[in-house]
Amino acid sequence: MISNIDHIAIAVRNLESAVERFRALTGVDPDDIRIEEVPSENVRVAFIPVGNSKIELLEPLSDESPLSKFLEKRGDGLHHIALETDDLEAETRRAENNGIEPLSTPSTGAGNKKIVFFNPKETNRVLVEFVQKMQS
């Protein structure tokens, strides 16, 4: 079952500048902002907590990153919405059974979470991600 909006992701060209703007906007303590690289996605990300959700700022690590192509075509802005589940495989099958195909198989994303993305052509032009926290 989908339980929460895990995060809303925004593509940015300059992570430091975007972090400062969103920190100023939200009033979040700088120590509460987590920044990490996600080599599998070729991005650097910052998570800014907002209530039970987060704003994720995404910066490409290279010109070959799919995010670079996104920024070149669309500029800074909304990239995707991530929905949290406790059973990624079951929710992915449920979506598939309803005609919404994933773009790939589940992989590991930021925060060591299992993730899968769905084609925006099937979700009203919005890239949707399912995320599941890994069991520790």
NUMARKE-561154 format. One line per 5 residues: their letters; for each residue x, y, z of N, C-alpha, C. Coordinates in pm, whole numbers, plus 32768, in hexadecimal, padded with zeros to 4 digits. Each point is the difference from the previous one (the first is absolute). Layout:
<pts>
A = X Y Z X Y Z X Y Z ~ ...
</pts>
This chain:
<pts>
MISNI = 8054 7F8A 8000 7FAC 8076 8000 8059 807D 8000 ~ 7FD6 8063 7FB8 8046 8081 8000 7FDB 8046 8083 ~ 8066 802C 804A 7FE5 8035 8086 801E 8094 8011 ~ 804D 803A 7FA3 802F 8088 8019 803E 8038 7F81 ~ 8002 8082 7FF3 8055 803F 7F9C 8089 8008 803F
DHIAI = 805E 7FAF 7FCE 8086 7FFD 8039 8049 8082 7FE3 ~ 7FFD 8029 7F7F 8041 807E 7FDD 7FCD 8034 7F7A ~ 8017 807F 7FEB 7FE9 8041 7F7F 8089 802D 7FD1 ~ 8026 7FD5 7F88 8086 801A 7FCD 8000 8073 7F9D ~ 8066 8054 800D 8010 8075 7FAA 808A 7FF8 7FC0
AVRNL = 8004 8005 7F7C 807F 8000 7FB7 803C 808B 8006 ~ 8082 8007 801F 8045 8082 800B 8089 7FF6 7FBD ~ 802E 8071 7FD1 8085 8006 7FC5 806D 8016 8069 ~ 7FDC 8044 8070 8060 8021 8067 7FC7 7FD8 8088 ~ 8031 7F91 8035 7FC9 7FCA 807C 8013 805F 8076
ESAVE = 8077 8039 800F 8019 8057 8074 7FA2 8078 8002 ~ 7FEE 803F 7F8D 7FA6 8074 7FF7 7F70 7FD7 801F ~ 7FD5 7F8F 7FC9 7F76 7FD2 8017 7FEB 7FDA 8092 ~ 8064 7FBE 803D 7FF5 7FDD 808E 7FED 807E 8053 ~ 804F 8065 7FE4 7FF6 807B 804E 7F77 8042 7FEF
RFRAL = 7FCD 8002 7F85 7F7C 803C 7FE9 7F92 7FB5 804A ~ 8001 7F7A 7FF6 7F97 7FB2 8041 8011 7FFC 8097 ~ 807D 8009 8030 8016 8008 8091 7FC6 8083 8034 ~ 801A 806C 7FB7 7FCB 8083 8028 7F67 8001 7FF9 ~ 7FCB 7FC0 7F9A 7F6E 7FFB 7FEE 7FBC 7FB1 8071
TGVDP = 8039 7F8E 8022 7FC0 7FA7 8062 802A 8019 8090 ~ 8072 8042 8014 8031 8017 8087 8040 7F86 8040 ~ 801E 7F9B 7FB1 803D 7F85 8033 808E 801C 802F ~ 8026 7FC4 8070 8087 800B 8034 8060 7FBD 7F9C ~ 806D 8043 7FDD 805F 7FC5 7F9F 8031 7F75 8029
DDIRI = 8008 7FE3 8082 802C 7F7C 802D 7F9C 7F91 7FE1 ~ 7F83 8026 7FE0 7F9A 7F9E 7FE0 7FFA 7FDE 7F6A ~ 8051 8043 7FB1 8002 7FE8 7F6E 806A 7F97 7FE2 ~ 7FD6 7F96 7FBA 805B 7F93 7FDE 8025 8009 7F6C ~ 8082 7FFD 7FE3 8030 8004 7F75 804F 7F81 7FE6
EEVPS = 7FE8 7FC2 7F8C 8048 7F87 7FDB 8007 7FF2 7F69 ~ 805C 7FAD 7FD3 8008 7FDE 7F73 7FBD 7F79 7FEA ~ 7FBD 7FF3 7F8D 7FC0 7F82 7FDA 803C 7FD8 7F7A ~ 806F 7FB5 8004 8045 7FDD 7F84 7FA8 7FB4 7F9C ~ 7FA5 7FAB 8031 7FAA 7FB3 7FA5 7FA6 805A 7FAD
ENVRV = 7FE0 8077 8033 7FAC 805F 7FB8 8051 8074 7FC6 ~ 8084 8003 8020 805A 8068 7FCE 7FD4 808C 802D ~ 7FDA 8009 8081 7FD1 807F 8039 8038 8013 808C ~ 7FFE 807D 802A 8018 8028 808B 7F7C 8037 8031 ~ 7FD9 7FDA 8078 7F7C 8028 8034 800C 8040 8089
AFIPV = 7FA0 8056 801D 7FF0 8038 8086 7F70 7FE8 802A ~ 7FEF 7FCE 8079 7F7B 7FEC 8037 7FE6 8067 806C ~ 7F93 804B 7FF0 7FD8 8066 805F 7F7D 7FD0 803F ~ 8003 7FE0 8083 7F86 7FCC 803F 7F95 806C 800D ~ 7F85 7FD8 7FE1 7F8C 8058 800F 7F90 7FA8 8038
GNSKI = 7FE7 8009 8081 7F9C 7FA8 803E 8028 7F6F 7FEF ~ 7FA1 7FAE 7FD1 801B 7F72 7FEA 803B 7FE4 7F77 ~ 8012 8067 7FAF 8035 7FF0 7F79 8084 804B 7FF3 ~ 8034 8000 7F86 807C 8047 7FE5 7FF8 8043 7F77 ~ 804F 8067 7FEF 801C 8038 7F7D 8087 7FC8 7FDA
ELLEP = 8009 7FC2 7F8B 807E 7FCA 7FCF 802F 8058 7F8E ~ 8077 8036 800E 803C 8050 7F96 8065 7FA7 7FB9 ~ 7FF8 7FFA 7F7B 8054 7FA7 7FAF 805A 8051 7FA5 ~ 8082 7FE3 8005 8061 8041 7FA8 804B 7F91 7FB4 ~ 800D 800C 7F7C 804A 7F99 7FB6 8094 8002 8024
LSDES = 803C 7F88 7FFE 8090 7FF6 801B 8052 8011 7F81 ~ 7FC0 7FF2 7F8B 804A 800F 7F82 7F9E 8024 7F91 ~ 8037 8026 7F8F 7FAD 8020 7F8B 7FBB 7F84 7FC8 ~ 8031 7F88 8023 7FC5 7F84 7FD0 7F89 7FD3 8056 ~ 7FEB 8041 806E 7F91 7FDD 8058 7F7B 8019 7FBA
PLSKF = 7F9F 7FA4 800D 7F7A 801C 7FCA 7FC7 8083 8036 ~ 8027 8025 807A 7FD0 807D 803A 8036 8078 7FB3 ~ 807A 7FF7 7FCA 8036 806C 7FAD 7FA9 8017 7F87 ~ 7FD6 7F93 7FC4 7FA8 8009 7F8A 7F79 803E 8026 ~ 7FCC 7FDA 8074 7F84 8039 8032 800E 8097 8011
LEKRG = 806C 802B 8043 8017 808F 8018 8013 804C 7F7D ~ 8045 7FC4 7FA1 8016 8040 7F7F 7F7C 8017 7FB7 ~ 7FA8 7F9E 800B 7F80 8007 7FB9 7F99 8057 804A ~ 7FFB 7FF3 8086 7F94 803F 804C 802C 806A 8062 ~ 8081 8002 8023 802F 805E 8065 7FE1 7FD0 808D
DGLHH = 8028 8050 8062 7FE6 7FDD 808C 7F6B 7FF1 8016 ~ 7FDB 7FA4 8059 7F73 7FF2 8022 7FDD 7F74 802D ~ 7F7F 7FE9 8010 7FCD 7F80 8030 8035 7F8E 7FAC ~ 8038 7F9B 8042 8035 7F8B 7FBA 7FA7 7F86 8018 ~ 7FE1 7FE2 8080 7FAA 7F8D 801C 7FC2 800A 808B
IALET = 7F9E 7FAA 8015 7FC0 7FF0 8082 8019 7F71 802C ~ 802F 7FEE 807B 801D 7F7B 8034 7F99 7FD9 8069 ~ 7FC8 7F89 7FED 7F9B 7FCB 805B 803B 7F8C 804F ~ 7FED 8003 8082 803B 7F9B 8058 7FA4 7F87 800C ~ 803D 7F8B 8002 7FB9 7F83 8016 8054 7FA5 8057
DDLEA = 7FC1 7FA2 8043 804D 7F9F 804D 8015 7F7E 7FB2 ~ 7FC9 7FF9 7F85 8011 7F89 7FAC 800A 802B 7F6E ~ 8078 8025 7FD8 8017 8034 7F79 7FD4 7F9F 7F93 ~ 8023 7F81 8010 7FDD 7F9E 7F99 7F69 7FF1 7FF1 ~ 7FB8 7FF8 806F 7F6E 7FF0 7FFA 7FBE 807C 7FC1
ETRRA = 802E 8076 8026 7FC6 807B 7FC9 8022 800F 7F6C ~ 8077 7FD6 7FD9 8026 8005 7F72 7FA7 7FA1 7FB0 ~ 7FEA 7F86 8034 7FA6 7FA0 7FBC 7F72 8038 7FF7 ~ 7FD0 803F 806C 7F7A 803A 8000 7FF4 806A 7F93 ~ 8066 8058 7FF7 7FFF 8067 7F97 8002 7FC0 7F76
ENNGI = 8056 7F9B 7FED 8006 7FBA 7F7F 7F7B 7FC1 7FDD ~ 7FBE 7FC3 8063 7F7D 7FC2 7FE9 7F97 8067 7FD8 ~ 801B 807E 801F 7FA6 806C 7FDA 8032 804A 7F84 ~ 8060 7FC3 7FB8 802D 8036 7F81 806A 806C 8008 ~ 8041 800F 8073 8068 8066 800F 8086 7FB8 800D
EPLST = 8050 8007 7F97 807C 7FB5 7FF8 8075 804D 803F ~ 8054 7FB9 804D 8078 8040 8034 8065 8017 7F8F ~ 8057 8062 8014 8069 801C 7F9D 8073 7F9D 800A ~ 8011 7FC0 8076 806E 7FA2 8014 7FDE 7FA5 8075 ~ 805C 7FA9 801F 7FF0 7FAC 8076 802A 8050 807B
PSTGA = 7FD4 7FD4 8077 8028 8046 807A 8098 8008 800E ~ 8030 806F 8037 808F 8015 8018 800F 8049 8085 ~ 807C 801E 8024 801B 8048 807D 8017 8093 7FE0 ~ 7FB7 8056 8045 800B 8090 7FEC 8039 8045 807A ~ 7FEB 8082 8006 8031 8052 8070 7FC9 7FCB 8084
GNKKI = 804E 8011 8069 7FD4 7FD3 8083 7FFA 7F6A 800C ~ 8041 7FB8 7FA2 8000 7F6E 7FFE 7F72 7FC6 7FFB ~ 7FA8 8043 7FB5 7F76 7FD1 7FF0 7FF2 7FB6 7F7C ~ 7FA7 7F9E 7FFF 7FDD 7FBC 7F83 7FA3 805E 7FB4 ~ 8018 800D 7F7D 7FB0 805D 7FB0 7FDA 7FC2 7F7A
VFFNP = 7F95 8034 7FC8 7FD8 7FE2 7F77 7FB4 8079 7FCC ~ 801A 8023 7F81 7FBE 8071 7FC0 7F99 7FCF 7F9C ~ 7F99 8052 7FEA 7F97 7FE3 7F9F 8001 8068 7F91 ~ 7FDE 7FD4 7F89 8005 8054 7F8A 7F9F 8075 800C ~ 8032 807B 7FF2 7FA7 8075 800B 7F95 8004 7F92
KETNR = 8014 7FB8 7F94 7F9A 7FF9 7F97 7F81 7FBC 8034 ~ 8010 7FB1 806A 7F8F 7FB8 8039 7FCA 8040 8080 ~ 8041 806C 802D 7FD8 803F 807E 7FF2 8098 7FEE ~ 7FB8 8025 7F98 7FE1 808C 7FE6 807C 8059 7FF9 ~ 806A 7FCD 7FC1 807C 8049 7FE8 804E 8021 8080
VLVEF = 7FE6 7FB5 806B 804C 8010 807C 804C 7F7E 8018 ~ 8084 800B 8010 8051 7F8C 8024 7FDF 7FDB 8090 ~ 7FD8 7F83 8015 7FDC 7FD1 8086 8062 7F93 8029 ~ 802B 8007 807C 805D 7F9F 8039 7FBD 7FBE 8078 ~ 800E 7F7D 800C 7FDD 7FBB 807C 8082 7FEB 804C
VQKMQ = 7FFD 8013 8084 8075 7FEA 8053 7FDB 7FA9 8078 ~ 8060 7FAB 8026 7FEF 7FAB 8077 8080 8006 8051 ~ 7FF2 801D 8081 8075 7FFE 8058 8032 7F71 800A ~ 8085 7FF1 7FFA 803C 7F7D 800D 7FF9 7FD3 8092 ~ 7FE9 7F80 8012 7FFE 7FC9 8088 808E 7FFE 8036
S = 8010 8027 807D 8088 8000 803A 8013 7F8F 8061
</pts>
